C-alpha cells in the first residue's frame, strides 16, 4: 500500500444532480444500454505511461510532478509505482490498464537485464491483477524513447536495431500473453523519416512489413489469442510516419497479406493530426473490417500538435461511440485513456478527477449514441438517400455493367438526373437533439 491516494475515496455513481466532485454523474457501470452493462460497452483502461511514468516535462521545461516512485530507476520504485497504480484502478473501478515495457521497469545495462526486469514486474502485476480483478487491455513495446531508436525501430537503417526491435517485441508480447492481455498494440513512434535526403522509402516499408509478419507468426506460435493492433499516426515526432491513418494501414496490411490478422487501435488525437475526424477513422475501420480498439483523448485545436488531453467534449464522444456501436461494439478492444494531466496539475486529486471527468464524458456520449441508434431516424434517412441502389437494375449496373451499357441506359431512358439535398444541416440539428 502507498499513501499517495489516501485522502481520496472510491468513486461511485451518484447521478447528475450530485455536487460531489469525487463521484460519477453519468458513468454507472451497471446501467444497461442497448442490452449491455455500461462497463461492458466502454471497457475503460488507464494508460500506465501518462498516469504513472510521465513526469510533467515539455520541450521547454523539465519535470513538474513529484511522485513517491521518483526517481524511476530501480525495481523498488517500479513496485511502488505498481502499488499506486492498482490503488488508483480500484478507486476508479477501472476494469483494465495498458502499458509499455519502459513504463513499468527501469532500463537495464543490457537487453538481458531489461528483459529480466520486465519478467519480474510482470510477475508482480500478475499478483496485483489476481488480488484486484483488474485486467490487461493491451501491452506494447516502447520502441521510440531510447536513443537507439532515433532513426526508427523496424525501419532503422541499422540491422542490429531491427534485431533489437524484434527481441523487444518478443519480450513484451510474452509479458502480455502471461498476463492474459486481450490485445497487443504496435505503434511506430519513429517509424518514418525526417528528410527524404537520407531515406530509402521502399526498403524501410519492406522492413516494417517483415517485422509485422514476424509478430503475427510469433503470436500463433505461443498461442496468444488476443488481437494484434496497429495504432495509426501521421507525424510527430517524425515528419512522416508509415502508419499515417486507417486507410494507409489497410493498404499496408493488404500489401503484406495481413488484413485478416491485424486490426487498428485508433486514437482521437492522431485522427485529428491526420486531417480527419475521429468518427471518420472509426467508420472507415469498420467498413474495412479492421476496427479493434480506441485511445480516447483530445488535442488543443489551437496548438496543432498531439497534446493528449482528457476528453470533455460530449458531442465528439457521441459521434465516436455512434460509430463504435454501429460497428457492433468492442470485442477485445476498449476505451484507453491515452491522456495526461497538464504539467501544472500537480496533485493526486487531479489525476483522479481527470479520469472521473473523462469517464463521465464518455458515458454521456455513449448514451447519446445509443439513443440516436434506437431512435433510428438518422439511419432511416441514410438508407433513403441510397435507396435507389437497392433495385435489381441498380445492382446489375454496379456488378455487371460496362461503359457501353451505361451509355445505352442514358440514351434509351433519356436520363436527366437531378440533384437532391444532402440535408446536412437538418441532420446536424437531429444530432443536437440527443447531445
N, C-alpha and C positions, 0 to 999 in steps of 0.2 A: 504493500500500500504506500501511496505518497500523500502529501498534504497539499498538492497543487490545486485540487478542486474541492478542498474540504468544506468551504462555506457555500458551495453550490448544491442545490437539491437535485434529485432526479426530476427530469422534465416530464410532466404529464399533460394530457389533453384536458383543458378547462373550458373550451368553447370560445366563440367570437367575442363575447362580452367581457371576458376577464381582463383585469388591468395588471395581472401578474406577468412581468416580462419573462420570468422563468417558467413559462407554460406555453403549450401549443394552443393556438386559437383555431387552427384549421386541420392540422395533421392529427387525426385519430386513427391509430394503426388498425383498429378493429372495425372501423366503419366500412360497410360493404358498398362498393362502387362497381356497377355493372357485373354483379355476381361474384366479386372477388374482394378480399380484405385490402384496404388501402396499403398496408405494409407490403403485401404481396404484389401489388401493382408497382409500387415505386422502388422497392428493393434498394433503399438508401445505403450508401457506403461512405466512410470517411477516408479521405486521401491522406495517408500517413506522412507524405513528403511535405505538403503545405502546412498541415496542422502541427507536426511534431519535429520535422527536420529543418524547415525554413527558419532563418534567424532574423528576418526583417530587413535584410540589406536590399539595396538597389544600385544601379550603375553609378550613383553619385554619393553613396554612403554605405557604411558597413552595418553591422548588427545593431538592432534596436531592442530586440527581445532579450529578456533574462529568464531562463528556464532552469529548473533544478538539474536537468540532464545535460547541461552545457559544462565543459566542452565535450563534444560528441566524439570522443577519441578513445574510448575504452569499452569493453564488453559490460563493465559495471554500469556505465552510463546508458548503454544500449538496453539493458534490462530495466533500468529505472524509467527510461523513456517508454518502454513497453508497458510497464505498470501504469503509468499515467494515461497512456493511450487507451488501454482497456477499461480504465475507470471512466474515461470520457464516453467511450462507446456505451457503457452501461447507463450513464446518466442520461444520455440522449435516447436510449433504446434503439441505437443504430444496429441493424442486423448484420452489416457487412463492413469490411475495410479493404483497402488496396495498398500495395507497397512496391517500391523499387528495392533492390538489394542494398544500394548505397544509403537508403533512408534508415535502415534498421540495424546495420552493423558498421563499425569503423573500417576504413580501408586498411588492409594488411600490407606488410612489406613485400609480399609476393602474392601471386594468384592463389596458391595453395592456402595461404593464411587467410585471405579474404573469403575463400570458399568455406574453409573450416568455421570461420566466424558466422557465416550465413547459416551453416548447418546448426551451429549452437543456438542461434537466436530462433531458428525455425522450430527446434525442439521446445524452446521456451514459449513461443507463440502457440504451439500445439497444446501445451498445458493451460495457457490462458483461455484459448478457444473452448476447450473442453469444460473449463470451470464456468465460463460466462455464456456459452451458446452462440457467441459471435462467430460469423463465418467469413471466409475469404472470397470476395467477389473476383478479384484477379491479382496476380502478381506480374511483375515485369522487371526488366534489367535496365539500370541506368547506364546507357552507352553514349553519354554526351557530356557529363560534367568533368571527368578526368582529362588531363591534357593529352593523354594518349589518343583520345577520340577527337582531337581538334579538327582533323580532316575527314571526319566520319568514322563509322564503325564497319559495317559490312561493305560500304562503298569506299573505304580507305585505299589510297594508292599503295600502302604497305601491306603485303600479305600476312605479315606477323600480326597486325592489328585485326585482320579478318579472322585469323585463327583464335585470337584472344576474345573476339566478339562471340564466336561460336561456343567457346568454353564458358563464357559468362552466361550466355542464354541457357546453356545446358544446366548450369548450377541453379539458375533462377526458376527454370521450368521444373526441375527436380523438387525444389522447395515448394513451389505452387502445388505440385501433384501431391506431395506428402501432406500438405495442409488442407487437401480437399478443395482447392480453388476451383471455381466454376468457369473461369476464363484465364487466358494468358494474353497479355497485350504487348504488341510491338509498336513502339513509337520511335521513329528515326529522327531524333532531335537535331542531329547534324548530318543526316544522310541527304546531302545536297551539295551546293557549291557556292562560293563567294565570288568567283570570277571564272568565266569560260576560258580564260587565257591559260589556265593550268589544269583544265578538267577534260577528261575523256568521258562524255556522257554515255556512250554505248557500253563501254567497259564497266562503268560504275553501276549502270542499270542491270547488267548481267550478274554482277556480284551480288546485288540486292536480291535478285530473283533466286540465285543459287542458295543464298543463306536461308531464304524463306522455305525453299524446298527441303533443306536440311532440318529446319524446325518442324515441318509437317511430318517428315519421316520419323524424327525422334519422338514426337507426340505419340504416334501409333506404336512405336517400339516399346515405350514404357507403359502404354495403356492409359494415357491421360484422356479422359472422356470430356473434358471441358472444351470450350470454344476458343480457337485462336482468333485474335482480333488485331487489325491494323488501325492505328489512330491517325487520320489524315491531318496534315498541317501544311500550309503553303510556303511559309518562310519564317524567319526569325528563330534562331539567330543567323541562319544562312540566308543568302539572297533568294535561293530557290530550293525547295525540297521535292524529292521524287514522289512523295505521297501527298501531293498538293491538295486534293479534295476527293470526295467519294467517287466521282467519275474517273479520275486518274487512277485511283486504287483499283477500281474494277477493271480498267483496261490492263493494268499491270498483272492482276490475278489471271485474267484471260490469257495473256501472253505466255504465262508460265504454267498454265493448266491447273490453277489452284482455286478457281472461283467456287468450287464445291467444298473447299477445305477451310477457307478463311473468310471472316466477316469483318465488319468495321465497328470501332468504338468512336463515336462522333462527339467532338467537343464543341459547345456553342461558340466559344471564343475563336477557335480555329476556323469554324464555318464563316464567321464574320470577316476574319482576315483574308479568306479566300474570295471574298466578294459575294458571298451567298448569305441567305438567311439560314438559321438553324433548321427551320421546318423544311426548307428545300433539301438540305442534305439528308434529313431523316426520310423524307418522301422518296428521294432518289434511291437511297439504300434499300428501302422496302421494295421499290419497283424492280430493282436489280437482284433481289433475293439475298442481300448481304447485310441486312440490318442486324446488329448484335447488341450494343450497349451504348450508354451515353456518359459523357463527363459534363456536368452542369456547372456553369459559371457565367460570367458576363464580362464584356470589355467596357472600358470607359470610351464612349464613342468620340470624345474629343482628343483622346491620346493617340489613337491609331496603332496601338500595339497590344500585346496579349497581357492584360492587366489581371486576369484571373480573380475577379471579384465575385462575392457570393451573389446568387440570383435573388432579385427582389421584384422583377417586372412580371406581374401576373399575366398580362395579355401575351407576352412572349412565351411564358410557360404553357399557357393554354394551347397555343398553336403548335408547340412542340409535342405535348402529350396527345394532342389530337392525332398527329401522325404516328406516334407510338401505339396508341390504341387501335388505329386503323390497320397497323401492321400486325395486329394480334397480341401486342404487349410484349414484355420481356419474357424470354425463356431462361437462358443462363445469364443474361445481362442484367443491368440495373442502372441506378442513378448515382454516380460517383461525384461527390463534391470536390472537384478539382479546382478548389478556390482557396484563396489565402486572405488572411487579415491584412488590412492596411498597416504599414510599418509604424504608424502612430497608435495602433490599437494594441496596447501592451499587456492587458490583463487576462487572466484565465477566464473571467466572465465574458470578455469579448469573444473568445474562441467558442464558448458555448452558445452565446446569443447569436453569433453569425450563423451557426448551424440551425438554431431554432428558427430564425427568420427565413433561411433558405428552405428548410423543410416545409414551413407553412406556405411559402410562395409556391412551391411545387405541388403541395396538396390542393391549394386553391386552383391552380392551373389544371391539375388532373380532374377535379370535379367539374370545372367548366368544360373541359374537353369531353368528358363523359356525357354531360348534359347536351352538348351540341350533337354528339353522335346519336343519343337516344331520341332527341327531337327529330332528327332525320332531314330537316329542311335543306341543309347545305348539301348533303349527298344527293337528295332528290333533284335539286337544281343542277348539280353537276351532271347527273345522269341524263337529265332533259337536254342539256347542251350537246351531248354526244349521241342522242337517241337515233339520229339518222344512220349511224353506223351499225345499228342492231338489225337492220333489214337484211334479207338474204342477198339482194343485189349489191348492197354496200359491202358485205363480207366478200362476195365474189370479186368486187372491184379491188379490194385490199389484197386478196390472196392469189388471184389468177389473172388479173387484167394485164394488158400491155398498154403501151402508149397509144398504139393504134386503136385499141378498144376504147380508151378514154376519148380519143378524138371522135370516134364513131358515136359514143353516147352523147357527147355535147352537141354534135351536129344534128343527129336524128331527133334528139329530145328537145332541141332548141333551148338548151340550158342557159340560164342567165342568173346565177346565184346572187342573192342579195345579202349584205352583211346583217348580222343580228347582234344585239347588245350583249356584251360580256358581263354586264351587271356588277362590275367590281365594287362600286360604292355601296350598292344595295347589300352585297354580301359582307362587306366590312361592317355595315350597320348591323347586320344579322349577328355577326360575331360579338359585337359590343353589347348585345342584349345579354350575353352569357358571362361576360367578364367584368 
